[in-house]
Amino acid sequence: MSFSAIGLSAYLLEAITAQGYTKPYPIQEQAIPPILAGKDVLGIAQTGSGKTASFALPILERLSKQQGKRSRSVSALVLVPTRELAMQVGEVFKALGAHLPRKVKTLAVYGGVSINPQMMALSGTEILVATPGRLLDLISSKAVRLSEVEVLVLDEADKMLNLGFKEEMDQIFALLPQVRQNVLFSATLAGDVAAIKEKLLLNPVTIEVVAENQDAELIKQTAYQVPDESKGPLLRYLIKQQNMQQVLVFISSIKKADNVVVKLKKNGIEAMAMHSQKSQGSRTESLKQFKAGKIRVLVATDLASRGIDIQFLPYVINYDLPRSPKDYVHRIGRTGRAEAAGEAISLISPDEMHHFKIIQKKMGKRVPLIETGDLDLKGF
């Protein structure tokens, strides 16, 4: 099926072509028609499956046919768990709406930066992408109203619930009009998500798409057995020996992330850290430079990694293993996206070996384990 067959206007088709889309991804093909029809939708799809465009396109199509607003009452509200994801989703809306004959104003709001510029920018906003905390701050300041919201999107609902937004979301739900369209996307239908589904959705169209990033052929997984004290030298050895030019490294703590970056730089490998103790401006700049290929390595903690969406990221390295198998799948899913192959490498210390076996069992896949005793890591 082509995008034109889904029922999108020529203006959106022009933007789709400019963004390099040739045909809809499965989640887009299945979700866009019912969202266009005004139905509630529950989409189960991993990050990287093309889900942002699957709700952005029909929302833009719908609002572009309406008269614009100058009030502080938004028409579409998209709730996301992190700052980075808010910015990313906002940019998708702006890019896809670039050729519309009537500009549909989109604004992304999030914490970690001054609230005043966001308050000033809200006038005339029709699509608001927001993290829950900052949205409530803006509501309490009477900078925005939710009384005219026509469509609510809850993006990455499983992560939002895991990050403890339930109380904030309950406050937001209470301010929304009773009659509205609801669209919920989640990587899994966990217990909390199922409960929200029952609370929010009315006779929803349920769509479940197995993400491309879980296809073993797209992600080559490798693990190296290495003493904890040798992880740093091995990381630098692999980057130089394989001439890796764009590497996302996941690490367990803020302090360790900063230390790894210092050592990479000392060895001539340009790197930056991205974690919760960095300012929002610093995090945004790190991600911008990494995407542009100006730095080779981005070292990130799990929380800061939410919203890192790079279509053709070739390498992900687990410097430390995450706590859960789900987080492992989420991490390696940063690569192997949009039908592009990628490589996921894990550095496994003896203390992590048992946990890694559990991850493999839950994942249903055996990962080759390479001994590193014979590698000469001197000088790295």
N, C-alpha and C positions, 0 to 999 in steps of 0.2 A: 504494500500500500504506500502511496506517496502522500506528502503533506497536503497537496492540493485536494486529494480525495477525502481528507478528514473534515474539510469544511472551513478552512482558514482563509482570510481575505488575502488579496494580492499583495497588500502592504506588508503583512506578516510573512508571506512567502518570500518576499524580497529580502527581509531581514534574516530569515532562516538560511537562505542561500549565501548571504554575506558572512554568516557565522560558520559556514563550511558543512552544514548538514546536507546530506544527500537523500536520506530516507529516515523515517521515524524509527527510533529504537522501540523495542516491544512495549515498554511502559508508556511511551508517548502514544503509540498506535492504539493502545487499549484505554488509556485514561482521558485523552483529549475529547473524544466524542461525548462521553457521559458528562464531563465537566462543562462542555459547551451547552449541553442540554439542560444544565441546571441541577443535575442530580448530585446527591451526596456520594462521595467516593472514598473508599479505603484502599490505598495502594501499598502493597508489601513489596519493597524493592530496595536493594542495597544502594549505598552511596556510589555514584559513578555510573548509574544505569540510565541517566538522562531524565531523572524525575523532575528537576527544577523547571525545565522547559515544558514538561507535561502539564503543569498547572499555570505557568506564566503565560503561555500562549493563549489558552482559552479565556483567562482573566483579561488579558489585553484586548482580545477580540470583543469581549462583552462590553468593557468599559469604553472602548473607542467609539462605540455606536451610541453612547449616551452623551449628554451635555456635561461639560466640565464643571468642577466645583471650585468655589472660592472660600468655602467655609472650612472649619477645622474638623469636619466629620468625614472620615475616610470611608471609601466604598469597599475596599478589600484589605484584609489584615492577614499577614503571614507571620506566624510566630516561629522563631528558631531558637536553638539552645545557646549559641555563642556569637560573639562579635564578628569573628571571621566569616561565619556562615551568613550572617545578616548582610555584610558587605558583598559577599559573593552573590547571594540571591538578588540583591538590589541591582547589581551590575548586569545580571542576566535579563531582568525586566527591562532595564534601560536599553540594552543592546537589541533585544527582540522588538522593542517598541519604537526603534529609531526612525522607521519609515512611515509611521502612522500619520495620516493627514491632520489629526488633532492630537497634540502632545498629551499623553496620559502621564501625569507626574508621579514618579515613584521616589520614596525616601526610605533609607535604611537608618534605624536608630538603635543605639546600643550604649552600654555603659563603658567606663574607662576613659571617656573624653568629656569635654564640657557639654553641659546640657543646653546652654543658651543658643548656640548656632542651630541645634536641632529644633528648638522651640520656634525660632524665627523662620526656619525652612518649612514648617508644617503647613502653612497656609496654602491651600490649593492642592494638597497632596491627596491623591486618589488611592494609591496603593502604598500601604505602610508595611515595611518589613521590620520586625522588632524582636528584641530579646524581652522576656517578660518583665524583668526588674525595671529596665529603662522605660518601658511602656507605662507601667504603673506610676513612675515618677512624673511622666509627662501628663498623665491623666490627673494626678493630684494637683498639678500646676495649672490645670484647665487649658493646657496647650492643645489637646486633642480630645475628640469625642468618638465613642464607638456606637452611638445610637443608630447610625445609618449604615452599618456594615452589611453588605449584601453577601459576601463570601468570606469565610474564614478558612485559612490553610494552617494546619499544624504540621510543620516539616520536621522530620527526624524525631517523631514522638517518643520512640523508645529511649533515645538519649536524653530528651528533656525530662522524662520521668526519672531516669537514673540519676540525673544531676540535681534532683530535688526541687523541681519547680511546681509541684502539685498545688501548694497553697496559693502561689502567685497566679497560677492558671485559673484556679477556682474563682479568684477575685475578678479576673478578666472576663471569664464566661458569664459572670453575674451582670456585667455591664453591656453585654451584647444583646441585640434584638432577638426575640424568640424565633422569628421567621428569618432564616438565612440559609445559604448553601454552605455545607461543611465538607472540607477535603482534608483527609488525614493520610500522611505518608510515614511509614515506619520500616525499618530493616527487618523487624520480626513482629509477630503477634504475641508478645509476652503478656503476662497476666494483667499488668497495669494498662497496657495498650488496649487489651480486650475490654477492660472496664470503661476506658474513655470512649471506645467505639460505641458501647451500649448507651453511654450518656449523651454523646454528641450527634451520632449519625442516625438518620431516618431512612430506612430501607436502602442502605448503601449498595452501590455497585462495588463489589470486592474484586480486586485485581492482584494477582500474585505473580511476580516475575522473578525467575532465578537469574541473579545478576551475572553478567559476563565475567565479572572479576572473580567468581568462584569456579570458573572453568580452569581445570588443571593445565590445559594446554596454553592458556594465556599467561599464567603466572608460574615461572620456574622457581621452585622453592629449594633452597639449600641451607644446611646448617653446618656450623663449624664448632667442633668441641675444643674449648680453649679455657685455660685457667683465667680467673677473673682479672688478675693483674696483667694479663697479656691481651685483653680485649682492645685496649687503645692501640698498641702496635699493630695488631691484626687488622683493625679497621683501616688504619692508614695504609697498610700493605695492600689490602684489597682494592682500595680506591686508586692507588697509584699503579698497581700491577694490572688492573683491568681497565685503567684509564677512564674511570667513571666520571662523568661530567655533571650529572644532576642526581644527587643522592639525598633521600630523606631518611634521617637516622632517628629512631625512637629510643628514648632513654627514660629511666625510672624517676629521676629526681632533678630538681632545678640546679642544685649545686653541681651534680655530675655533668649536666648539660653544659654549663659554663666551662667546667674544667676540660671537657672533651673539645670544645671549640678552641680554647687556648692552645691545646696540644696540636690540633689540626693546623692552626695558623703558623705555629712554630715550625711545622714541617712543610710549609709552603702550600697548604691546601686552604683556599679561601672558604670560610665557614661563618655562620651566624647561628645564634640560639634563639629559640622561640618558646617562651613559657610565661606563666601567669604573673611573674614579677617584672616582666618587661612592660613598658608603657604601651598603650594601644598604638601610638605612632610608630614606635620601634617594631612592634609585631607586624604592622602593616607594611613597613618598609622592608623588613626581612623577607616577607612573603613575596613582595613585588620584585625584589632583586633576585630571589631564587627562581621565580617563574620566568624572569627575563634571561636567566642563565648567567647573571653577573656574579653569583656565588655558586660554588660547586656543591656545598653541603649545607643542609638546614637540619639542625639538631633540635628536636621538639619533644616535649612531654605530651602525654595523651590528651590532656584537657586542651592544650593550646593547638593541637593538631586538628580539632574539629573545624571543618570548613576549608581545609587544604584540598583544593580540587584542581589538579593539573592533568590535563587530558592524556599527555604522553610522557608521564614520569617513568623513567626506565628502571630506577633502583629504589628499593626500600630495605633498610637494614635495621633489624631489632638488636640494638646494643644490649638491652636488657629485655627479658620477656615480660609481657603484660600480665596482669593478675588473672585474667579470664580468657578462655578460648575465644569468646565472642570478640574481645578486644584485639586478639591476634588476627582474626579474620578481617576486622575493620582496618587494622594497620596495613596488612599486606594488600588490602583492596585499594590502597592509594595508587598502586601500580596495576597494570593489566586492565586499563579502563578503555571504554569506547572501542573495543575490539583490537586494542594495541597490546602487544606482548610486553611483559615486564618481568623483573627478577626480584624475589624477596629472599633476603639472607638473614639468618639468625645466628648470633654468637652465643653459644651455650656453655656456661660454666658447669663444673661438676654438681654444684648445689642446685642448678636449674634443670638438670637432666630428668628428674622424676616429673616435674611440672610440664616439661616439653613433651614427654610421653603422653600425658593426659591431654594436652592440646591436640596432639596428632590423633588420638583416639576419638575425641569429640569432633574433630574435623573430618574424620574418615579418610585420612590420607597419610601415608608414610613419607616423611621427608628425609632425603639422603643426608647422612651425617659424615662429615669429613674430619679426619684426625689432623691436628696441626703441629704435632710434635716434631716433624721433620722440616717444618718451614723455618727459614732463617729470618727472624724478625728484627735482627740487630740493625740499628740505624733508622728504625721506624718508630 
